[in-house]
Amino acid sequence: MKTSRPNVRRHPKNPLIRPRDVQPSRPDFQVVCVFNCGVIRHQNEVLLLMRVAEIAKSDAKNPIQVPLFDPNQGKIIIKNFDPKDPTVDTKSDSRYVLTPTRRYLSSISHFRIARSKDGIQFTIDPTPCMVADNVYEMYGIEDPRITLIDGTYYINYSAISPETGVTTCLASTKDFKTFQRHGVIFTPDNKDISIFPAKIGGKYYALNRPASAEYGFRDIWMSQSPDLLHWGRHESIMQCRPGFWDDGRIGSSSVPCLTDAGWLEVYHGSSKGNRYCLGASLHDKTDPTKVLGRSKEPLMEPEAEYELHGFFGNVIFNCGLLCEDGLLKIYYGAADEVIAYAEVSLAEVLDSLS
């Protein structure tokens, strides 16, 4: 195979969606990030299932506030912190409020739908379609992927909670109006799940990324299921590569798409310095645990201003794409703050893998 780098074309109107474009879910909230969206084509429209992160509006009396879902009250509440308390750290990392006993997320995420006829100009629903709802989701729901199987759209997502860690949950819908939750399908700490859109040899397959607390491994695994709910036969299939762009951690990003050459996955990888890029891997049609090729160089890396600087800069991260018209149409989160779009020739990507 050739190793020439594919020509990725960012859209001139990027970012397509910014926080200011999204209406807050309640008057006392402010949208700070909209990113990491699942993507699907539904009824002649491109739908983005967007992760929307909100913070509580601070005031002079309560300048440090954290939103979270309280399972005892069954609703999202606001927790206040004393700004004069020296044990409360809000400066080390913009994503967290740190205390001696617990790490709080500074924001809480929900899912919101954006709709488009042309894939570029989007109309954003005024209210969320899914919000935190149980003990597994106390700190919100994040990073949805959408897999269409036999007329049903399956949505897997990360559920964040100080009580249970980071789990992966499953929901489903047929119309993107009503959603049925199916509970936890991968235990902590496992995330970045991408479910293949068809059975292979009578089984469902899913890429996933368990995290080893003891040894620090963050590699891509493959798991199998008879019913999308019960997963087993776990196998490590892709590892971080010392000296490469993905030597820190890797995880699946898009739902794999079937090509003549095999199953193509666009995955994310970061360096040990937390620079997030996208790459691609090719998997055997009948045994997707077999990796046939992989990007030596990043398919996409942070270059544009909106990718380099934002809520958490130097990040490109996608949760979905459309594979159509000979193109990979990639909708991605940039700097953990905005949604942008790029496209690249499918043939060029396949030709670059080795």
C-alpha positions as CSV (number, residue, x, y, z in Angstrom):
1,M,0.0,0.0,0.0
2,K,1.1,3.6,-0.5
3,T,1.7,5.9,2.4
4,S,0.9,9.3,0.8
5,R,-1.0,11.5,3.2
6,P,-4.7,12.1,2.2
7,N,-5.8,15.6,1.3
8,V,-8.3,16.6,4.0
9,R,-10.4,19.6,3.1
10,R,-11.8,21.7,6.0
11,H,-14.9,23.6,5.2
12,P,-14.4,27.4,4.8
13,K,-17.4,28.1,7.1
14,N,-15.9,26.3,10.0
15,P,-16.7,26.2,12.8
16,L,-20.2,25.2,11.7
17,I,-21.7,25.3,15.2
18,R,-20.5,27.4,18.2
19,P,-21.8,27.6,21.8
20,R,-23.5,30.9,21.0
21,D,-25.7,29.1,18.4
22,V,-27.2,26.8,21.0
23,Q,-30.0,27.9,23.3
24,P,-29.4,27.1,27.0
25,S,-31.6,24.3,28.4
26,R,-32.7,26.6,31.3
27,P,-32.4,30.3,32.1
28,D,-29.7,29.9,34.8
29,F,-27.4,27.9,32.5
30,Q,-24.9,29.0,29.9
31,V,-23.7,26.9,27.0
32,V,-19.9,26.8,26.9
33,C,-19.2,24.0,24.5
34,V,-20.9,22.1,21.7
35,F,-18.9,19.3,20.3
36,N,-18.3,15.5,19.8
37,C,-21.5,14.7,17.8
38,G,-22.9,11.5,16.6
39,V,-23.8,11.7,12.9
40,I,-26.5,9.9,10.8
41,R,-28.6,10.6,7.7
42,H,-32.3,10.3,8.6
43,Q,-35.3,11.2,6.3
44,N,-33.1,13.1,3.8
45,E,-31.5,15.1,6.5
46,V,-28.1,15.0,8.2
47,L,-28.7,14.8,11.9
48,L,-26.0,15.7,14.5
49,L,-26.6,14.4,18.0
50,M,-24.4,17.0,19.7
51,R,-22.9,17.0,23.1
52,V,-23.8,20.3,24.7
53,A,-21.9,21.3,27.9
54,E,-23.4,23.9,30.2
55,I,-22.3,25.7,33.3
56,A,-24.4,27.4,35.9
57,K,-24.4,31.2,35.7
58,S,-22.4,32.5,38.6
59,D,-23.3,35.5,40.7
60,A,-21.7,37.7,43.3
61,K,-23.1,35.6,46.1
62,N,-22.2,32.2,44.6
63,P,-19.3,32.7,42.1
64,I,-18.4,29.0,42.0
65,Q,-21.3,26.7,41.1
66,V,-21.4,23.2,39.7
67,P,-24.4,21.6,38.1
68,L,-25.0,17.9,38.7
69,F,-27.9,15.4,38.6
70,D,-29.1,14.4,42.1
71,P,-30.5,10.9,41.9
72,N,-32.3,11.3,45.3
73,Q,-34.2,14.4,44.1
74,G,-34.5,13.1,40.5
75,K,-33.3,16.4,39.0
76,I,-30.3,18.6,38.1
77,I,-29.2,20.8,41.0
78,I,-26.6,23.4,41.6
79,K,-23.8,22.9,44.2
80,N,-22.2,26.0,45.5
81,F,-18.6,26.3,46.7
82,D,-17.0,29.0,48.9
83,P,-14.5,30.9,46.8
84,K,-12.5,31.7,49.9
85,D,-11.9,28.1,50.7
86,P,-8.2,27.4,49.8
87,T,-8.9,23.7,49.3
88,V,-11.2,24.4,46.3
89,D,-9.2,24.4,43.1
90,T,-10.7,25.9,39.9
91,K,-7.5,26.9,38.2
92,S,-5.6,23.7,37.6
93,D,-7.9,22.4,34.8
94,S,-10.9,24.3,33.3
95,R,-12.8,21.1,33.1
96,Y,-12.9,20.5,36.9
97,V,-13.6,21.9,40.3
98,L,-11.2,20.0,42.6
99,T,-11.8,19.5,46.4
100,P,-10.0,17.2,48.9
101,T,-12.7,14.6,48.7
102,R,-14.1,14.8,45.2
103,R,-13.5,15.9,41.7
104,Y,-16.5,17.7,40.2
105,L,-17.0,18.5,36.5
106,S,-17.4,22.2,36.0
107,S,-20.1,21.6,33.4
108,I,-22.8,19.1,32.7
109,S,-23.5,17.7,29.2
110,H,-26.7,16.8,27.5
111,F,-27.6,15.8,23.9
112,R,-29.2,18.2,21.4
113,I,-30.2,17.5,17.8
114,A,-29.1,19.7,14.8
115,R,-30.7,19.1,11.4
116,S,-29.6,20.0,7.9
117,K,-30.6,19.4,4.3
118,D,-27.1,20.2,2.9
119,G,-24.9,19.0,5.7
120,I,-23.5,22.5,6.3
121,Q,-26.4,24.9,7.4
122,F,-28.0,23.4,10.6
123,T,-31.1,24.2,12.5
124,I,-30.7,23.4,16.2
125,D,-33.5,22.1,18.3
126,P,-34.3,24.6,21.1
127,T,-34.4,21.9,23.9
128,P,-32.4,18.8,24.7
129,C,-33.4,15.3,23.5
130,M,-31.6,13.4,26.3
131,V,-30.4,14.7,29.7
132,A,-28.8,13.1,32.8
133,D,-31.4,10.8,34.3
134,N,-29.9,8.4,36.9
135,V,-27.0,7.7,39.3
136,Y,-24.7,6.6,36.4
137,E,-25.2,10.0,34.8
138,M,-24.7,12.4,37.7
139,Y,-22.1,14.4,35.9
140,G,-23.8,14.2,32.5
141,I,-23.9,12.2,29.3
142,E,-21.2,12.5,26.7
143,D,-19.9,11.6,23.2
144,P,-22.7,9.7,21.5
145,R,-22.2,7.4,18.6
146,I,-25.2,6.4,16.4
147,T,-25.5,3.0,14.7
148,L,-28.4,2.1,12.4
149,I,-29.4,-1.6,12.6
150,D,-32.6,-3.0,11.0
151,G,-34.4,0.3,11.2
152,T,-33.5,1.2,14.8
153,Y,-30.9,3.8,15.7
154,Y,-28.8,2.6,18.6
155,I,-27.0,5.3,20.6
156,N,-24.1,4.5,22.9
157,Y,-22.7,7.1,25.1
158,S,-20.5,7.8,28.1
159,A,-22.2,8.2,31.4
160,I,-20.2,10.1,34.0
161,S,-20.7,9.7,37.8
162,P,-18.6,10.1,40.9
163,E,-20.5,7.1,42.3
164,T,-19.9,4.7,39.5
165,G,-17.1,6.1,37.3
166,V,-17.3,6.3,33.5
167,T,-19.6,3.7,32.1
168,T,-21.1,3.2,28.6
169,C,-24.8,3.1,28.3
170,L,-27.1,2.3,25.4
171,A,-30.3,4.0,24.2
172,S,-32.4,3.6,21.0
173,T,-34.8,5.5,18.9
174,K,-36.7,5.1,15.6
175,D,-37.6,8.7,15.1
176,F,-35.2,10.9,17.1
177,K,-38.3,12.1,19.1
178,T,-38.6,9.4,21.8
179,F,-35.6,7.5,23.2
180,Q,-35.5,4.3,25.2
181,R,-32.7,3.7,27.6
182,H,-31.3,0.2,27.9
183,G,-28.8,0.7,30.7
184,V,-25.1,0.1,31.2
185,I,-23.5,-2.1,28.6
186,F,-19.8,-1.6,29.4
187,T,-18.5,-1.3,33.0
188,P,-16.0,1.3,34.2
189,D,-13.7,2.6,33.0
190,N,-14.6,1.8,29.4
191,K,-15.6,4.4,26.8
192,D,-15.1,5.3,23.1
193,I,-17.5,2.4,22.0
194,S,-18.3,2.1,18.3
195,I,-20.8,-0.6,17.4
196,F,-20.6,-2.1,13.9
197,P,-23.8,-1.5,11.8
198,A,-24.4,-5.1,11.0
199,K,-23.9,-8.6,12.4
200,I,-20.7,-10.4,11.3
201,G,-20.9,-14.1,11.5
202,G,-24.0,-13.9,13.5
203,K,-22.6,-11.6,16.2
204,Y,-22.5,-7.9,16.9
205,Y,-19.1,-6.3,17.2
206,A,-18.0,-3.2,19.1
207,L,-14.7,-1.4,19.3
208,N,-14.1,-0.1,22.8
209,R,-11.4,1.4,25.0
210,P,-11.0,0.1,28.6
211,A,-8.5,2.0,30.8
212,S,-6.1,0.1,33.0
213,A,-5.9,1.9,36.4
214,E,-2.8,-0.1,37.4
215,Y,-0.7,0.0,34.3
216,G,-2.2,3.0,32.4
217,F,-2.9,1.2,29.1
218,R,-5.5,2.9,26.9
219,D,-5.7,0.8,23.8
220,I,-8.5,-0.3,21.5
221,W,-10.3,-3.6,22.1
222,M,-12.9,-5.6,20.3
223,S,-15.9,-7.2,21.9
224,Q,-18.8,-9.4,20.7
225,S,-22.5,-9.6,21.6
226,P,-25.5,-11.7,20.7
227,D,-28.0,-8.9,21.4
228,L,-26.2,-5.5,21.8
229,L,-26.7,-5.7,25.6
230,H,-24.4,-8.5,26.8
231,W,-20.8,-8.2,25.6
232,G,-17.9,-10.7,25.9
233,R,-15.0,-12.3,24.0
234,H,-13.0,-9.2,24.7
235,E,-9.7,-8.9,22.8
236,S,-7.1,-6.2,22.5
237,I,-6.5,-5.5,18.8
238,M,-4.7,-2.1,18.6
239,Q,-2.2,-0.6,20.9
240,C,-0.5,2.9,21.4
241,R,2.7,3.1,19.4
242,P,5.8,4.6,21.0
243,G,7.3,7.3,18.9
244,F,4.1,7.8,16.8
245,W,1.4,10.5,17.0
246,D,-0.8,8.1,19.0
247,D,1.7,7.1,21.7
248,G,-0.4,8.4,24.6
249,R,-3.9,6.9,24.2
250,I,-6.1,5.7,21.4
251,G,-9.9,5.1,21.1
252,S,-12.5,4.4,18.4
253,S,-14.3,7.5,17.2
254,S,-16.7,6.9,14.2
255,V,-19.0,4.0,13.6
256,P,-17.1,1.7,11.2
257,C,-18.2,1.8,7.6
258,L,-18.0,-1.2,5.2
259,T,-15.9,-0.7,2.1
260,D,-14.7,-3.0,-0.7
261,A,-11.4,-3.3,1.2
262,G,-12.9,-4.0,4.6
263,W,-14.3,-2.2,7.6
264,L,-12.9,1.3,7.9
265,E,-12.6,3.0,11.3
266,V,-11.6,6.6,11.9
267,Y,-10.1,6.6,15.4
268,H,-8.6,9.2,17.7
269,G,-5.2,9.2,19.2
270,S,-3.3,11.5,21.5
271,S,0.4,12.0,22.2
272,K,1.6,11.9,25.7
273,G,1.3,15.6,25.6
274,N,-2.5,15.4,25.0
275,R,-2.4,16.5,21.4
276,Y,-5.5,14.8,19.9
277,C,-5.4,13.8,16.2
278,L,-7.5,11.5,14.0
279,G,-6.2,8.4,12.1
280,A,-7.7,5.5,10.3
281,S,-7.6,1.7,10.6
282,L,-8.9,-1.1,8.2
283,H,-10.4,-4.3,9.5
284,D,-11.1,-7.6,7.9
285,K,-14.7,-8.0,6.5
286,T,-15.4,-11.3,8.2
287,D,-13.1,-11.0,11.2
288,P,-12.8,-7.4,12.2
289,T,-10.4,-8.2,15.0
290,K,-7.8,-8.5,12.2
291,V,-6.2,-5.1,11.5
292,L,-5.2,-4.9,7.9
293,G,-3.8,-1.4,7.9
294,R,-3.3,1.7,10.0
295,S,-2.3,5.4,9.6
296,K,1.4,6.0,10.2
297,E,0.7,9.7,10.0
298,P,-2.4,11.5,11.4
299,L,-5.3,11.8,9.0
300,M,-6.1,15.1,10.7
301,E,-4.2,17.0,13.3
302,P,-4.9,20.4,15.0
303,E,-3.9,23.1,12.7
304,A,-6.7,25.7,12.4
305,E,-7.2,28.4,15.1
306,Y,-10.4,26.8,16.3
307,E,-8.6,23.5,16.8
308,L,-5.6,24.9,18.5
309,H,-7.4,27.2,20.9
310,G,-10.7,26.7,22.8
311,F,-12.0,25.2,26.0
312,F,-9.3,22.5,25.8
313,G,-7.0,23.3,22.9
314,N,-5.0,21.2,20.5
315,V,-7.8,18.7,20.1
316,I,-9.6,17.1,17.1
317,F,-12.1,14.5,18.2
318,N,-15.0,12.9,16.2
319,C,-17.9,10.6,17.2
320,G,-19.2,10.0,13.7
321,L,-19.0,10.6,10.0
322,L,-20.9,9.9,6.7
323,C,-19.3,7.6,4.2
324,E,-20.9,8.5,0.9
325,D,-20.2,9.8,-2.6
326,G,-16.7,8.4,-2.4
327,L,-16.0,10.7,0.6
328,L,-15.5,10.5,4.3
329,K,-17.6,13.5,5.6
330,I,-16.2,14.1,9.1
331,Y,-18.1,16.1,11.7
332,Y,-15.7,16.7,14.6
333,G,-15.3,18.5,17.9
334,A,-12.5,21.1,17.8
335,A,-10.7,22.2,21.0
336,D,-13.6,20.7,23.0
337,E,-15.7,23.8,22.2
338,V,-17.1,23.9,18.6
339,I,-18.2,21.6,15.8
340,A,-16.4,21.7,12.5
341,Y,-16.5,19.7,9.2
342,A,-14.0,18.3,6.8
343,E,-14.0,15.8,4.0
344,V,-11.5,13.5,2.4
345,S,-11.4,11.0,-0.4
346,L,-12.2,7.5,0.8
347,A,-9.8,6.1,-1.8
348,E,-7.0,8.3,-0.6
349,V,-7.5,7.2,3.0
350,L,-7.5,3.5,2.0
351,D,-4.4,4.0,-0.1
352,S,-2.6,5.7,2.8
353,L,-2.9,2.8,5.2
354,S,0.0,0.4,5.9
